[in-house]
Amino acid sequence: MPRIKIDLPDSFHFTAFIPIRITDINYGGHVGNDTILSLIHEARMQFLGSHGYKELEFEGAGMIMADAGIEFKNELFYGDMVEVSVTAAGFSKVSFDIYYKIEKEADGKKLVVAIAKTGMVCYDYANKKIVPVPEKAKLKLITDNG
């Protein structure tokens, strides 16, 4: 079975710093894969918030996560501080991708813990239908991503 391979964009212009809590640790003594998805969600909320958006308030549209891919690279432990770099790319008429690079510092160097991508589809929750990506939001995210 082929493994997921995520090609990250060349640059990221937003970073979230998130501490690893004791409740993030699983029975193996490290962060579980479900927590990585939660870290991505938190970083996405901070990223959108830095642009004045929420997942349900995106220039008149909402968003639904259509898919998620994660490449796990290294472990995280209680007390680690993760740096999650975030950017948006791959815009289509109704969707776009958000990319994440999760790193921690170890022995004075940055160590990649995981890389991920979520596919976001714009959605009208009131009418229960997919809608176009709002142009104003797209331009705002593209401008910030050089």
VMD Tcl script that builds the backbone (N, CA, C; Angstrom):
set m [mol new atoms 438]
animate dup $m
set s [atomselect $m all]
$s set {name element resname resid chain x y z} {
  {N N MET 1 A 0.839 -1.180 0.000}
  {CA C MET 1 A 0.000 0.000 0.000}
  {C C MET 1 A 0.885 1.243 0.000}
  {N N PRO 2 A 0.661 2.142 -0.945}
  {CA C PRO 2 A 1.460 3.369 -0.963}
  {C C PRO 2 A 1.163 4.231 0.259}
  {N N ARG 3 A 2.177 4.868 0.761}
  {CA C ARG 3 A 2.045 5.757 1.901}
  {C C ARG 3 A 1.661 7.161 1.427}
  {N N ILE 4 A 1.018 7.907 2.315}
  {CA C ILE 4 A 0.677 9.296 2.025}
  {C C ILE 4 A 1.967 10.090 1.904}
  {N N LYS 5 A 2.049 10.912 0.877}
  {CA C LYS 5 A 3.195 11.796 0.668}
  {C C LYS 5 A 2.652 13.200 0.443}
  {N N ILE 6 A 3.005 14.103 1.342}
  {CA C ILE 6 A 2.528 15.475 1.267}
  {C C ILE 6 A 3.684 16.371 0.840}
  {N N ASP 7 A 3.481 17.091 -0.248}
  {CA C ASP 7 A 4.473 18.065 -0.708}
  {C C ASP 7 A 4.092 19.425 -0.132}
  {N N LEU 8 A 4.919 19.894 0.786}
  {CA C LEU 8 A 4.638 21.168 1.442}
  {C C LEU 8 A 4.985 22.342 0.545}
  {N N PRO 9 A 4.252 23.448 0.686}
  {CA C PRO 9 A 4.625 24.682 -0.012}
  {C C PRO 9 A 5.997 25.156 0.465}
  {N N ASP 10 A 6.616 26.021 -0.316}
  {CA C ASP 10 A 7.958 26.515 0.018}
  {C C ASP 10 A 7.978 27.432 1.229}
  {N N SER 11 A 6.883 28.162 1.460}
  {CA C SER 11 A 6.914 29.115 2.568}
  {C C SER 11 A 5.615 29.079 3.363}
  {N N PHE 12 A 5.758 29.431 4.624}
  {CA C PHE 12 A 4.649 29.545 5.560}
  {C C PHE 12 A 4.737 30.931 6.182}
  {N N HIS 13 A 3.583 31.570 6.398}
  {CA C HIS 13 A 3.595 32.924 6.933}
  {C C HIS 13 A 2.802 33.060 8.226}
  {N N PHE 14 A 2.469 31.921 8.842}
  {CA C PHE 14 A 1.797 31.942 10.133}
  {C C PHE 14 A 2.342 30.801 10.969}
  {N N THR 15 A 2.525 31.067 12.253}
  {CA C THR 15 A 2.995 30.031 13.164}
  {C C THR 15 A 2.202 30.079 14.450}
  {N N ALA 16 A 1.737 28.919 14.882}
  {CA C ALA 16 A 1.065 28.764 16.172}
  {C C ALA 16 A 2.000 28.003 17.100}
  {N N PHE 17 A 2.054 28.408 18.349}
  {CA C PHE 17 A 2.842 27.707 19.357}
  {C C PHE 17 A 1.861 27.055 20.326}
  {N N ILE 18 A 1.970 25.732 20.465}
  {CA C ILE 18 A 0.998 24.980 21.262}
  {C C ILE 18 A 1.752 24.037 22.204}
  {N N PRO 19 A 1.498 24.150 23.512}
  {CA C PRO 19 A 2.157 23.251 24.466}
  {C C PRO 19 A 1.481 21.875 24.493}
  {N N ILE 20 A 2.269 20.855 24.718}
  {CA C ILE 20 A 1.723 19.506 24.862}
  {C C ILE 20 A 1.326 19.312 26.326}
  {N N ARG 21 A 0.061 18.970 26.527}
  {CA C ARG 21 A -0.495 18.795 27.866}
  {C C ARG 21 A -0.446 17.329 28.284}
  {N N ILE 22 A -0.590 17.069 29.543}
  {CA C ILE 22 A -0.585 15.695 30.032}
  {C C ILE 22 A -1.745 14.900 29.428}
  {N N THR 23 A -2.856 15.575 29.159}
  {CA C THR 23 A -4.012 14.884 28.571}
  {C C THR 23 A -3.784 14.524 27.104}
  {N N ASP 24 A -2.706 15.021 26.496}
  {CA C ASP 24 A -2.369 14.684 25.110}
  {C C ASP 24 A -1.585 13.373 25.016}
  {N N ILE 25 A -1.165 12.841 26.142}
  {CA C ILE 25 A -0.292 11.661 26.167}
  {C C ILE 25 A -1.143 10.393 26.188}
  {N N ASN 26 A -0.759 9.420 25.379}
  {CA C ASN 26 A -1.504 8.160 25.313}
  {C C ASN 26 A -0.815 7.077 26.150}
  {N N TYR 27 A -1.326 5.861 26.080}
  {CA C TYR 27 A -0.789 4.749 26.873}
  {C C TYR 27 A 0.638 4.383 26.476}
  {N N GLY 28 A 1.090 4.826 25.324}
  {CA C GLY 28 A 2.464 4.568 24.894}
  {C C GLY 28 A 3.460 5.577 25.475}
  {N N GLY 29 A 2.951 6.561 26.221}
  {CA C GLY 29 A 3.811 7.542 26.844}
  {C C GLY 29 A 4.178 8.718 25.960}
  {N N HIS 30 A 3.543 8.812 24.810}
  {CA C HIS 30 A 3.790 9.936 23.898}
  {C C HIS 30 A 2.456 10.432 23.344}
  {N N VAL 31 A 2.524 11.478 22.535}
  {CA C VAL 31 A 1.316 12.022 21.919}
  {C C VAL 31 A 0.763 11.016 20.916}
  {N N GLY 32 A -0.543 10.798 20.996}
  {CA C GLY 32 A -1.201 9.882 20.064}
  {C C GLY 32 A -1.531 10.550 18.748}
  {N N ASN 33 A -1.803 9.706 17.741}
  {CA C ASN 33 A -2.088 10.254 16.413}
  {C C ASN 33 A -3.354 11.104 16.397}
  {N N ASP 34 A -4.315 10.797 17.260}
  {CA C ASP 34 A -5.521 11.612 17.330}
  {C C ASP 34 A -5.221 13.021 17.830}
  {N N THR 35 A -4.216 13.141 18.708}
  {CA C THR 35 A -3.831 14.455 19.224}
  {C C THR 35 A -3.182 15.300 18.141}
  {N N ILE 36 A -2.442 14.658 17.237}
  {CA C ILE 36 A -1.845 15.414 16.129}
  {C C ILE 36 A -2.952 16.092 15.329}
  {N N LEU 37 A -4.038 15.387 15.075}
  {CA C LEU 37 A -5.163 15.986 14.353}
  {C C LEU 37 A -5.770 17.132 15.164}
  {N N SER 38 A -5.835 16.991 16.482}
  {CA C SER 38 A -6.328 18.077 17.335}
  {C C SER 38 A -5.401 19.288 17.295}
  {N N LEU 39 A -4.082 19.054 17.275}
  {CA C LEU 39 A -3.124 20.164 17.169}
  {C C LEU 39 A -3.310 20.901 15.847}
  {N N ILE 40 A -3.548 20.149 14.787}
  {CA C ILE 40 A -3.787 20.751 13.475}
  {C C ILE 40 A -5.048 21.621 13.516}
  {N N HIS 41 A -6.079 21.112 14.172}
  {CA C HIS 41 A -7.324 21.867 14.282}
  {C C HIS 41 A -7.093 23.177 15.037}
  {N N GLU 42 A -6.381 23.114 16.148}
  {CA C GLU 42 A -6.083 24.327 16.917}
  {C C GLU 42 A -5.279 25.315 16.078}
  {N N ALA 43 A -4.267 24.819 15.376}
  {CA C ALA 43 A -3.443 25.698 14.535}
  {C C ALA 43 A -4.279 26.330 13.427}
  {N N ARG 44 A -5.210 25.568 12.840}
  {CA C ARG 44 A -6.079 26.106 11.796}
  {C C ARG 44 A -6.960 27.217 12.355}
  {N N MET 45 A -7.501 27.026 13.556}
  {CA C MET 45 A -8.346 28.050 14.170}
  {C C MET 45 A -7.542 29.328 14.431}
  {N N GLN 46 A -6.296 29.181 14.896}
  {CA C GLN 46 A -5.444 30.352 15.120}
  {C C GLN 46 A -5.092 31.029 13.795}
  {N N PHE 47 A -4.803 30.235 12.768}
  {CA C PHE 47 A -4.488 30.757 11.439}
  {C C PHE 47 A -5.666 31.564 10.895}
  {N N LEU 48 A -6.848 30.972 10.922}
  {CA C LEU 48 A -8.031 31.676 10.430}
  {C C LEU 48 A -8.299 32.927 11.265}
  {N N GLY 49 A -8.157 32.807 12.578}
  {CA C GLY 49 A -8.363 33.949 13.463}
  {C C GLY 49 A -7.410 35.095 13.176}
  {N N SER 50 A -6.189 34.774 12.763}
  {CA C SER 50 A -5.220 35.823 12.435}
  {C C SER 50 A -5.656 36.622 11.211}
  {N N HIS 51 A -6.571 36.057 10.431}
  {CA C HIS 51 A -7.128 36.746 9.263}
  {C C HIS 51 A -8.519 37.311 9.549}
  {N N GLY 52 A -8.980 37.166 10.797}
  {CA C GLY 52 A -10.304 37.658 11.167}
  {C C GLY 52 A -11.428 36.692 10.862}
  {N N TYR 53 A -11.104 35.420 10.653}
  {CA C TYR 53 A -12.109 34.420 10.278}
  {C C TYR 53 A -12.274 33.349 11.343}
  {N N LYS 54 A -13.384 32.621 11.224}
  {CA C LYS 54 A -13.658 31.390 11.968}
  {C C LYS 54 A -14.137 30.390 10.926}
  {N N GLU 55 A -14.171 29.118 11.286}
  {CA C GLU 55 A -14.612 28.120 10.309}
  {C C GLU 55 A -16.059 28.328 9.874}
  {N N LEU 56 A -16.869 28.949 10.713}
  {CA C LEU 56 A -18.263 29.200 10.351}
  {C C LEU 56 A -18.514 30.638 9.920}
  {N N GLU 57 A -17.455 31.445 9.911}
  {CA C GLU 57 A -17.558 32.856 9.508}
  {C C GLU 57 A -16.404 33.190 8.576}
  {N N PHE 58 A -16.575 32.830 7.315}
  {CA C PHE 58 A -15.530 32.961 6.307}
  {C C PHE 58 A -16.085 33.769 5.137}
  {N N GLU 59 A -16.245 35.079 5.362}
  {CA C GLU 59 A -16.827 35.983 4.351}
  {C C GLU 59 A -18.181 35.479 3.855}
  {N N GLY 60 A -19.039 35.072 4.791}
  {CA C GLY 60 A -20.392 34.640 4.437}
  {C C GLY 60 A -20.540 33.152 4.208}
  {N N ALA 61 A -19.456 32.430 4.191}
  {CA C ALA 61 A -19.506 30.971 4.030}
  {C C ALA 61 A -18.993 30.313 5.301}
  {N N GLY 62 A -19.204 29.025 5.378}
  {CA C GLY 62 A -18.600 28.206 6.415}
  {C C GLY 62 A -17.606 27.275 5.745}
  {N N MET 63 A -17.020 26.411 6.528}
  {CA C MET 63 A -16.063 25.436 5.983}
  {C C MET 63 A -16.333 24.068 6.571}
  {N N ILE 64 A -16.046 23.055 5.783}
  {CA C ILE 64 A -16.071 21.665 6.226}
  {C C ILE 64 A -14.738 21.049 5.832}
  {N N MET 65 A -14.147 20.287 6.746}
  {CA C MET 65 A -12.929 19.560 6.401}
  {C C MET 65 A -13.346 18.321 5.602}
  {N N ALA 66 A -12.948 18.260 4.345}
  {CA C ALA 66 A -13.321 17.157 3.468}
  {C C ALA 66 A -12.362 15.976 3.581}
  {N N ASP 67 A -11.107 16.275 3.882}
  {CA C ASP 67 A -10.131 15.203 4.029}
  {C C ASP 67 A -8.944 15.702 4.842}
  {N N ALA 68 A -8.165 14.756 5.321}
  {CA C ALA 68 A -6.968 15.082 6.084}
  {C C ALA 68 A -5.917 14.025 5.810}
  {N N GLY 69 A -4.685 14.476 5.670}
  {CA C GLY 69 A -3.554 13.556 5.507}
  {C C GLY 69 A -2.454 13.982 6.453}
  {N N ILE 70 A -1.842 13.002 7.110}
  {CA C ILE 70 A -0.771 13.297 8.068}
  {C C ILE 70 A 0.372 12.321 7.839}
  {N N GLU 71 A 1.585 12.863 7.779}
  {CA C GLU 71 A 2.798 12.043 7.787}
  {C C GLU 71 A 3.430 12.207 9.163}
  {N N PHE 72 A 3.502 11.125 9.908}
  {CA C PHE 72 A 4.102 11.153 11.235}
  {C C PHE 72 A 5.605 10.931 11.097}
  {N N LYS 73 A 6.386 11.792 11.751}
  {CA C LYS 73 A 7.845 11.739 11.606}
  {C C LYS 73 A 8.573 11.433 12.913}
  {N N ASN 74 A 8.143 12.053 14.018}
  {CA C ASN 74 A 8.819 11.898 15.310}
  {C C ASN 74 A 7.809 12.004 16.439}
  {N N GLU 75 A 8.223 11.614 17.617}
  {CA C GLU 75 A 7.349 11.627 18.781}
  {C C GLU 75 A 7.300 13.001 19.450}
  {N N LEU 76 A 6.203 13.214 20.149}
  {CA C LEU 76 A 6.046 14.362 21.045}
  {C C LEU 76 A 5.775 13.821 22.436}
  {N N PHE 77 A 6.256 14.573 23.440}
  {CA C PHE 77 A 6.093 14.154 24.820}
  {C C PHE 77 A 5.534 15.290 25.653}
  {N N TYR 78 A 5.064 14.936 26.842}
  {CA C TYR 78 A 4.549 15.935 27.774}
  {C C TYR 78 A 5.606 17.016 28.004}
  {N N GLY 79 A 5.168 18.271 27.920}
  {CA C GLY 79 A 6.068 19.401 28.136}
  {C C GLY 79 A 6.672 19.965 26.866}
  {N N ASP 80 A 6.617 19.220 25.761}
  {CA C ASP 80 A 7.129 19.762 24.499}
  {C C ASP 80 A 6.273 20.960 24.085}
  {N N MET 81 A 6.914 21.917 23.451}
  {CA C MET 81 A 6.212 23.048 22.840}
  {C C MET 81 A 6.315 22.843 21.338}
  {N N VAL 82 A 5.172 22.754 20.672}
  {CA C VAL 82 A 5.219 22.565 19.227}
  {C C VAL 82 A 5.018 23.891 18.512}
  {N N GLU 83 A 5.684 23.999 17.387}
  {CA C GLU 83 A 5.573 25.139 16.497}
  {C C GLU 83 A 4.882 24.609 15.244}
  {N N VAL 84 A 3.682 25.109 14.987}
  {CA C VAL 84 A 2.917 24.644 13.834}
  {C C VAL 84 A 2.872 25.761 12.806}
  {N N SER 85 A 3.575 25.572 11.702}
  {CA C SER 85 A 3.559 26.529 10.592}
  {C C SER 85 A 2.372 26.184 9.707}
  {N N VAL 86 A 1.634 27.216 9.270}
  {CA C VAL 86 A 0.386 27.000 8.538}
  {C C VAL 86 A 0.339 27.908 7.317}
  {N N THR 87 A -0.202 27.374 6.212}
  {CA C THR 87 A -0.428 28.181 5.016}
  {C C THR 87 A -1.580 27.579 4.206}
  {N N ALA 88 A -2.194 28.378 3.360}
  {CA C ALA 88 A -3.275 27.929 2.480}
  {C C ALA 88 A -2.800 27.967 1.034}
  {N N ALA 89 A -3.241 26.986 0.249}
  {CA C ALA 89 A -2.854 26.901 -1.164}
  {C C ALA 89 A -3.850 25.992 -1.890}
  {N N GLY 90 A -3.638 25.813 -3.161}
  {CA C GLY 90 A -4.433 24.856 -3.940}
  {C C GLY 90 A -5.904 25.223 -4.039}
  {N N PHE 91 A -6.187 26.487 -4.271}
  {CA C PHE 91 A -7.576 26.931 -4.345}
  {C C PHE 91 A -8.258 26.425 -5.616}
  {N N SER 92 A -9.485 25.949 -5.460}
  {CA C SER 92 A -10.353 25.629 -6.592}
  {C C SER 92 A -11.602 26.499 -6.448}
  {N N LYS 93 A -12.609 26.224 -7.214}
  {CA C LYS 93 A -13.829 27.033 -7.142}
  {C C LYS 93 A -14.482 26.945 -5.763}
  {N N VAL 94 A -14.507 25.756 -5.155}
  {CA C VAL 94 A -15.243 25.565 -3.904}
  {C C VAL 94 A -14.377 25.102 -2.732}
  {N N SER 95 A -13.078 24.914 -2.959}
  {CA C SER 95 A -12.254 24.359 -1.889}
  {C C SER 95 A -10.821 24.872 -1.951}
  {N N PHE 96 A -10.077 24.549 -0.912}
  {CA C PHE 96 A -8.650 24.863 -0.859}
  {C C PHE 96 A -8.004 23.959 0.175}
  {N N ASP 97 A -6.698 23.934 0.168}
  {CA C ASP 97 A -5.948 23.104 1.103}
  {C C ASP 97 A -5.262 23.978 2.145}
  {N N ILE 98 A -5.158 23.456 3.341}
  {CA C ILE 98 A -4.354 24.090 4.377}
  {C C ILE 98 A -3.244 23.107 4.730}
  {N N TYR 99 A -2.014 23.606 4.717}
  {CA C TYR 99 A -0.831 22.789 4.996}
  {C C TYR 99 A -0.271 23.132 6.367}
  {N N TYR 100 A 0.312 22.128 7.011}
  {CA C TYR 100 A 0.833 22.273 8.366}
  {C C TYR 100 A 2.200 21.587 8.464}
  {N N LYS 101 A 3.125 22.262 9.117}
  {CA C LYS 101 A 4.414 21.652 9.449}
  {C C LYS 101 A 4.562 21.761 10.958}
  {N N ILE 102 A 4.571 20.627 11.640}
  {CA C ILE 102 A 4.646 20.594 13.100}
  {C C ILE 102 A 6.076 20.257 13.496}
  {N N GLU 103 A 6.679 21.168 14.284}
  {CA C GLU 103 A 8.064 20.980 14.689}
  {C C GLU 103 A 8.204 21.188 16.195}
  {N N LYS 104 A 9.271 20.625 16.740}
  {CA C LYS 104 A 9.655 20.896 18.125}
  {C C LYS 104 A 11.159 21.106 18.146}
  {N N GLU 105 A 11.628 21.701 19.228}
  {CA C GLU 105 A 13.063 21.878 19.369}
  {C C GLU 105 A 13.626 20.698 20.160}
  {N N ALA 106 A 14.710 20.131 19.660}
  {CA C ALA 106 A 15.392 19.025 20.335}
  {C C ALA 106 A 16.893 19.202 20.131}
  {N N ASP 107 A 17.628 19.217 21.201}
  {CA C ASP 107 A 19.082 19.383 21.149}
  {C C ASP 107 A 19.492 20.630 20.373}
  {N N GLY 108 A 18.736 21.716 20.543}
  {CA C GLY 108 A 19.069 22.978 19.900}
  {C C GLY 108 A 18.720 23.053 18.424}
  {N N LYS 109 A 18.024 22.043 17.899}
  {CA C LYS 109 A 17.631 22.031 16.487}
  {C C LYS 109 A 16.136 21.817 16.366}
  {N N LYS 110 A 15.568 22.321 15.257}
  {CA C LYS 110 A 14.164 22.042 14.979}
  {C C LYS 110 A 14.052 20.630 14.403}
  {N N LEU 111 A 13.092 19.898 14.928}
  {CA C LEU 111 A 12.839 18.523 14.498}
  {C C LEU 111 A 11.405 18.448 13.989}
  {N N VAL 112 A 11.214 17.998 12.763}
  {CA C VAL 112 A 9.865 17.858 12.215}
  {C C VAL 112 A 9.187 16.667 12.879}
  {N N VAL 113 A 8.036 16.922 13.465}
  {CA C VAL 113 A 7.253 15.894 14.139}
  {C C VAL 113 A 6.231 15.291 13.179}
  {N N ALA 114 A 5.592 16.157 12.389}
  {CA C ALA 114 A 4.592 15.695 11.430}
  {C C ALA 114 A 4.376 16.790 10.397}
  {N N ILE 115 A 3.919 16.364 9.222}
  {CA C ILE 115 A 3.435 17.311 8.224}
  {C C ILE 115 A 2.033 16.851 7.839}
  {N N ALA 116 A 1.195 17.823 7.485}
  {CA C ALA 116 A -0.197 17.473 7.237}
  {C C ALA 116 A -0.823 18.416 6.227}
  {N N LYS 117 A -1.963 17.975 5.721}
  {CA C LYS 117 A -2.772 18.774 4.808}
  {C C LYS 117 A -4.227 18.479 5.104}
  {N N THR 118 A -5.039 19.521 5.148}
  {CA C THR 118 A -6.482 19.325 5.238}
  {C C THR 118 A -7.133 19.985 4.033}
  {N N GLY 119 A -8.084 19.306 3.460}
  {CA C GLY 119 A -8.865 19.853 2.356}
  {C C GLY 119 A -10.116 20.496 2.917}
  {N N MET 120 A -10.273 21.779 2.680}
  {CA C MET 120 A -11.403 22.538 3.212}
  {C C MET 120 A -12.366 22.890 2.079}
  {N N VAL 121 A -13.637 22.576 2.283}
  {CA C VAL 121 A -14.681 22.883 1.313}
  {C C VAL 121 A -15.569 23.966 1.907}
  {N N CYS 122 A -15.887 24.977 1.116}
  {CA C CYS 122 A -16.764 26.049 1.577}
  {C C CYS 122 A -18.210 25.558 1.525}
  {N N TYR 123 A -18.951 25.907 2.574}
  {CA C TYR 123 A -20.273 25.317 2.764}
  {C C TYR 123 A -21.235 26.325 3.362}
  {N N ASP 124 A -22.455 26.299 2.870}
  {CA C ASP 124 A -23.546 27.108 3.413}
  {C C ASP 124 A -24.345 26.198 4.339}
  {N N TYR 125 A -24.137 26.362 5.637}
  {CA C TYR 125 A -24.797 25.490 6.616}
  {C C TYR 125 A -26.301 25.687 6.648}
  {N N ALA 126 A -26.780 26.901 6.427}
  {CA C ALA 126 A -28.224 27.170 6.460}
  {C C ALA 126 A -28.948 26.437 5.335}
  {N N ASN 127 A -28.333 26.441 4.153}
  {CA C ASN 127 A -28.971 25.817 2.986}
  {C C ASN 127 A -28.423 24.425 2.688}
  {N N LYS 128 A -27.470 23.966 3.501}
  {CA C LYS 128 A -26.906 22.624 3.361}
  {C C LYS 128 A -26.376 22.355 1.957}
  {N N LYS 129 A -25.505 23.288 1.479}
  {CA C LYS 129 A -24.941 23.088 0.147}
  {C C LYS 129 A -23.534 23.683 0.059}
  {N N ILE 130 A -22.762 23.131 -0.831}
  {CA C ILE 130 A -21.410 23.612 -1.107}
  {C C ILE 130 A -21.517 24.933 -1.859}
  {N N VAL 131 A -20.632 25.872 -1.507}
  {CA C VAL 131 A -20.637 27.189 -2.136}
  {C C VAL 131 A -19.214 27.544 -2.581}
  {N N PRO 132 A -19.072 28.526 -3.464}
  {CA C PRO 132 A -17.732 28.943 -3.893}
  {C C PRO 132 A -16.908 29.536 -2.749}
  {N N VAL 133 A -15.600 29.413 -2.881}
  {CA C VAL 133 A -14.694 30.073 -1.951}
  {C C VAL 133 A -14.912 31.582 -2.110}
  {N N PRO 134 A -15.187 32.297 -1.023}
  {CA C PRO 134 A -15.364 33.747 -1.141}
  {C C PRO 134 A -14.087 34.406 -1.680}
  {N N GLU 135 A -14.233 35.178 -2.724}
  {CA C GLU 135 A -13.086 35.797 -3.386}
  {C C GLU 135 A -12.264 36.661 -2.442}
  {N N LYS 136 A -12.943 37.427 -1.590}
  {CA C LYS 136 A -12.236 38.296 -0.649}
  {C C LYS 136 A -11.352 37.472 0.296}
  {N N ALA 137 A -11.867 36.354 0.789}
  {CA C ALA 137 A -11.101 35.494 1.691}
  {C C ALA 137 A -9.926 34.862 0.953}
  {N N LYS 138 A -10.187 34.403 -0.255}
  {CA C LYS 138 A -9.117 33.795 -1.061}
  {C C LYS 138 A -7.984 34.794 -1.279}
  {N N LEU 139 A -8.334 36.011 -1.688}
  {CA C LEU 139 A -7.311 37.028 -1.932}
  {C C LEU 139 A -6.527 37.353 -0.664}
  {N N LYS 140 A -7.217 37.389 0.462}
  {CA C LYS 140 A -6.572 37.675 1.735}
  {C C LYS 140 A -5.563 36.572 2.081}
  {N N LEU 141 A -5.962 35.327 1.913}
  {CA C LEU 141 A -5.073 34.205 2.227}
  {C C LEU 141 A -3.926 34.109 1.228}
  {N N ILE 142 A -4.192 34.356 -0.050}
  {CA C ILE 142 A -3.135 34.305 -1.074}
  {C C ILE 142 A -2.126 35.439 -0.864}
  {N N THR 143 A -2.630 36.637 -0.570}
  {CA C THR 143 A -1.744 37.780 -0.343}
  {C C THR 143 A -0.807 37.513 0.813}
  {N N ASP 144 A -1.325 36.926 1.877}
  {CA C ASP 144 A -0.494 36.621 3.039}
  {C C ASP 144 A 0.477 35.487 2.771}
  {N N ASN 145 A 0.268 34.731 1.696}
  {CA C ASN 145 A 1.137 33.597 1.385}
  {C C ASN 145 A 2.050 33.885 0.201}
  {N N GLY 146 A 2.243 35.163 -0.089}
  {CA C GLY 146 A 3.200 35.618 -1.077}
  {C C GLY 146 A 3.047 35.050 -2.433}
}
mol reanalyze $m
mol bondsrecalc $m
mol representation Tube
mol addrep $m
